Amino acid sequence: MAAIPTTDWRAWARYHYRWRIAALLFFATTINYLDRSVLSILAPFLQREIGWTEIDYGHIVAAFQLAYGAGVVFAGKLLDKYGSRIVFALGMAVWSVAGMGHALAQSVAGFFIARFFLGLGESANFPASIKTVAEWFPQKQRALITGIFNAGSTIGAILSPLLVPLIAVQWGWRWAFIITGMLGLIWLLFWLKSYRLPGQHKKVTAEELAYINADPEAPLQKTSLVRLIFRKETLIISFARFFTDPVWWFLLYWLPKFLEKQFHISLTAIGMPLITIYVAADLGGIGGGWLSSFLIKKGKSVNASRKIAMLACAVCALPMVLIAQGPGLWTCVLLISLASAAHQGWASNIFTLVSDIFPRNEVATVVGISTVAAVLGGILAATAIGWALEKTNSYSLVFSVAGCMYLLAWLLIKTGIPVIKKTTHIIKHTV
């Protein structure tokens, strides 16, 4: 790709339209996590006002994950068949309306229904984003771009403790759901205006298109969806996410409750600990993606680069087990910050594994399959966490188990996928 003038931002933008797409993915993921985080911020207050138990809250969390898991199966297939533009837009519309619908809930059942439809809509976000990255960026940039858009998850989680208490105190908790839900509808207008495939986009130059397509796809052969599900690589990635994704959901949904219970932090004072944790997670997501991309740039293989980066993340998550010893507030915050950074760095690389291994037209479907496994793990974890907290009144066991999950998953990937390389199959959507 020829050198681009850097003194004129319009010239730069003309040859780098893909970064506008990356920005849209970042903002979509920010809104995604902002919408799903509102309930966790308000949970200690709503638990007292509405009267749900720890087990009830576990069921409400599981409702989101159940719908997310069911929706992601269809999202992946629809994305590979109809493309990101329409399917991502539909998902955003559904979850934005569902987010605002929480304001109508008055009981456990009402929140269960609202969370179900929120999960159904949000299930499109990550399959669509991973597919879009595979379509718009060459392999050497994908982990970095995945880290950038995935950083939106922690930005959304950071904004939540800043915005939600302020809105709830000023106008009531229902407006916190309404206002955050409206942001997705605004994003939808920009997405529909901006997004097309690179080869069909009027603002993508020939030079940029050649750069995007720098990694030629191998000749494709047809295989059935069932065979794709039972490919060794699909199963290994799915089991790795089964063990690790629930750790992030635990931190997202139970962290405000943990801080309130353990250290008696009020709704209006919870912001700084949560912001510290999620800023660290943001840096970890970008750093984890940058590390593997940097190693590739320095000449290491994709196989070595991804596995080194993921091992570093797994080791950084392990100190979370020390929280079971009951340290003080800011020691806990620092340990959870390190684990959150490790998870996001891990996520940047495990998502990128899919585009490393599978052809572009299979990426969304494989992400969908692995997300189903992750959601099943999340449903089991949510139920188990609710039960454990109700019976033991302590978070010690939960943190002890969570800290070990990444090393377990890394060993699974290390042994189950000895060499990361591109497959040569294409999905035939029949079973």
N, C-alpha and C positions, 0 to 999 in steps of 0.2 A: 504494500500500500504506500503510495507516494506521501512524502512529507506534507503536512497540512499547515498552512499559516496559522500561527497562534495569536497574532496580534488582533485579528478580527474575529470576534466570537461568532458572528453570523457564518463566516466561512468554516469555522470549527464545527458548528452545529450542523452545517450542510453535509459534512463528511462523517458525522458521528450521531446520526439520528437514533441509533440503537440505545444510546444513553438516555434518551427521552423515554424509551420503552422501559428501561431499567428503573427510571424514576417512578413511572406509573406502577410498576410491580412493588416497589418500596412503599409507596403510599397506600396501595391496596392492602398490603400485609400490615401496615401500621393501623389502618382502620379495622382490619380483621381482629387484631389483638386488643385494640381499644374497646371494641364492641363486646368481645368475650370477657374482658377484664372487669367491666362495670359491676357485674354481680359479685365477684370475689371481693372487691373493695367495700361494697355495701353489705356483704354477708353477715359480719358480726352484728350490725344494726338490724338487718332484716330478720336474722335468726331470733332476736329478742322480740321484735315487733309482731312477727307472724307466728312464731312459736315452733319452728321446725327443729328437729333433733339433728345430731351429727349424721345419723343414718339417713334422715330425710335429705340433708344437704348432699350426701354421697349419691343418692338417687337422682337429684336434680342435675348434678355434674354428669352422671352416667347417661342421662337423657340426651344431653348435648353430644356425647361421644357415640352413643348408639346411632343417632341420626347422621353424625359426621361419617361414621363407618359405612352406613348404608348408602349415603349420598356419594361418597367418594368413588364407589364402584361404578355408578352411573356417570359421574363426572368424568372419570378417566376415559370411558368408552365414548362418551359424547364429544369430549375434546379431540380425541383422535379421529373421530368421524366428521364433526362439524367445525372444528377449529376453536381457537381461544377467544376470538372477538365476541361471538354471540354467547357461548357457554359461560365465559367469565362474567359477562354483563348480567346474564340471568342469575348467576349465583350471587353477585353483589346485590342485585335488587331484592332477592329473597331474604338474604341475611340482614339487610338494612331495615326492611319492614318488620322482620321478626325481632330485631333489636329494639325498635321502638315499641313493639308489642309487649315487652316486659312491663311497660308502664300500666298495662291493663290487669296484670296479675294481682290476685288478692289472697292466694293460697298456695300450698305446695304444688297442687295439681296445675294451677295457672302458670307457675314458673317452670314446671316440668314441660308443659306444652310449648312455651316461649323458647326454652332452651333447645327443644327438639328441632324447631324450625330454624333457629339460629344455626345449629350444627349442620342442618341440611344445606343451607345456603353457603355456609363457610367452607363446606367440603370441596368447592371448586377452586379455592384460592391456590393451594400449593401444587396440585397437578397442573393447573393452568400456568402458574408461574414457572415451574420447572420446564414445561413444554415450550413456553415462550423463550426462555433462556437458551434452550437447545436450538431453537429456530433462528435466534437473533445474534448469537455469539459463538465464536470458534471455541474449541475445546480448551485452549490455554487460558481463556478468560472466564470459563463457566463457574468454577468454584468461587472466584472473587465476586462475580455478579450474584451468585446464589447467596454468598455471605452478605452482600449489600442489601438485597431485597429482604433476606431473612432478618436483617437487623431491624426492619420495620416491626417485627414482632415485639422486640424489646422497647422500641420507641413507643409503640402503642401501650405497652405495659407501664412505661414511664409516665406518659401523659395521663393515664388513668388516675393515679393517686394525686395528680395535680389538679385535674379538671373535675373529677367526680365529687370529691368532698365539697369543693367550692360551689358547684351547681346544686348539690343536695342540700347544703346549708342555706343557700339563698332562695331556692325555688322548690325544694322538695325532691325526694329520691326519684320520683317518676320522670322528672325532667332530665335527669342524668341519662336515662335510657333514650329519651326522645331526641335530645340534642346530638348525642354521639351517633345514633342511628341515621340521622340526616346527612352526616358526612359522606356516607357511602353513595348516596344518590347524587351528590355533587361530583364525586370521582367518576361516576358512571358516564357523565356527560363528556369528560375529557377522554375517557377510554374509547368511547364510540367514535369520537372525532379523530383520534390519533392512530388507532391501531389497524394495521393491515399486515399481511405477510411481507417479509423483506422484498421478495421478487415482484410483488404487486404494488409496492408503495412508491408513489410519485416522488417522495422526498428522499429516497435512498439512492445515492449515486452508484454508478457502476463500480467505482473503486471500493466503496464501502460494502457493496454486495459481494464482491470478490473476496474481501477480507472475512466477511461473515461465513462464506462458504469455503474457507481455507482447508477445512477437514472434509475430504470427499467421503461420502457414505459408501460402504462396501455393497456389493451386489446383494440384493434381498431375496430371501426365499420365504414362502408362505408357511405359517404354522398356525395351529388352532389356539384359541384363547386358553383352553384347558392346558395345553402343552406349555404355554407361556407361564401360566400360574405355577406349574410344577417344575419349571427350569430351576436348576440348583441355585443360580445367582439370584433369581427372584425370591426363593425361599430363604436364602441366607440374609438378604437385605430385609426381608419382612420380619424374620425372627429378631434381627438386631434392633429394628425399630420397636418391636413388641416389648423388648426389655428396657429401652431407653426413653422413648417418647413419654411414657407415663410419669417419668421423673419430672420432666418439664411441666406437664399438666398439674402435677402435685404442687410444684412451686408456684404456678400461676394461680391456682384456685384456692389453695390452703394457706399460702404464705401470710396474707393479711390476718387470717384467723389465728395462725400460730403466733404471730407477733403480738396480737391483742391478748391472747390467752397467757402467753409466757411472760410478757413484759408490760401488760396492761396499757398498751399504746392506744390512744383514742383515734377516731376517724380523721380528725384534723391534724394529728401529729404523726400519722403513719407515712407521710409522703417521703421524708428524707431517707429512712432505711430502704424503702422500696425503690426509690430513684437510684440510690447507690447500687443496689443489686442489679437493676435492669440496665443501668449504664455499663456496668461491667459485662453483662450479657451481650450488649450491643457490640462492645469492643471485641469480645471473644468471638462473636459470629463473623465479623469482618476479618479478625486476625486469623481464625482457623482457615477461612477460605484463602486469605492472602498467603499463608504458610505453604499450603500445597501448591498453589500457583507459582510461588517463588521458587520452590524446589524443582518444579517442572522447567521453569525458565533457566535454572542453573544446570540443567542437563540430566536430572534424575528422571526415572521413568514415572509414568502416571501411577503405576502399581505401588512403587516405593513412596512416592510423594503423598498419595492419599493415606496410606497406612501409617506413615510416620506422623502425619498431622493428627490422625484419629487416635493414635496411641498417646500422643501428648495431651489431647483432650481427656482421654480416659483416666490418665494419671492425675490430672488436675481436678477431676470430679471426686476422687477417692477421699480427700480430707473431710468431705461432708459427713462421714461417719462419726467424726469427733463431736458433732452437735449433740449426739446422744449423751455426752458427758455433762451437758448443761452449762456451757460457758455463758458469759455475759452477753448483753445485747449486741455490742459492736463486734465482738468476736464471732458471734453467730452470723451477723450481717456479712462480715468478711468471708467466712467459710461458704456461705450461700452464694455470695457474689462470685467466688472462684468457681463454684460448681455450675452456676448459671452461665458464666463465660465459657466453661468447658462444654456445656450442652450445646450452646449455639455454634461453637466452632465445630463440634461433632456433626451437628445437623447440616451445616454448610457442605461438609464433605460426603455425608451419606446420601444426601439428595443428589450430589453431583455424580456419585457412583452410578446412578441410574443412566444418566446421559453418557457416561464413560463406556458403559457396557452394552446398552440397547440402542437400536436405531431411533432416529428422531420421531418417527411415527408410532413407536411403541412406548415412548417415554411417559406420557400421561397415564397410560393404562397401568404400567408397572408401578408408578408412584401411587396410583389408586389402590392397587393390590397391596402394596406394602403399608399404605395408610390404614387399610382395613385391619391388618395385623396389629398396627400400632394402637388403633382404637379399641380392638378387643382387649389388648393389654391395659389400656386406659380404663375401660369399663370394669375389668376385674380389679384393677388397682383402686379405683374410686370406691367400689363396694368394700374392698378389704380395708382401706384407710378409714372409711366411716365406721366400720365395725371395730377396728383396733382402737380408734379414739374414744368411741363410746364405752368400750370395755376396760381400757387401760388408763384413759384420761391422760395419755402421754404420747409425744411425738418421737420418742427415742427409737423405737423399733422401725418406724417409717424411714427416718433419716439413715439409719444403719444399713438398711436394705438398699435404699436409693443410691448411696455412694458407690456400691459395688457393681452396679448394673453395666457401666460403660466398659470396664475391663472384661466382663463376661461377654459382652457383645463384640468387642474388638477381637477377642480370641476366636469367636465364631466366624467373623469375617476373615481373619488371618488364615484359619485352617480350611474354611469352606470355599473361599475364592482365592486360591494360591496366586493367580495372575489376573489382574484387571485388564480385560481386553474387550474390544467391540465384538458383539455377536452379529450374525448375518441373517436374522429371521425377521419376517414381517407378520403382523397379526392378521389372521383371517377370522373375522368376528362371528364365528360359529362355534358351537360346542357339540 
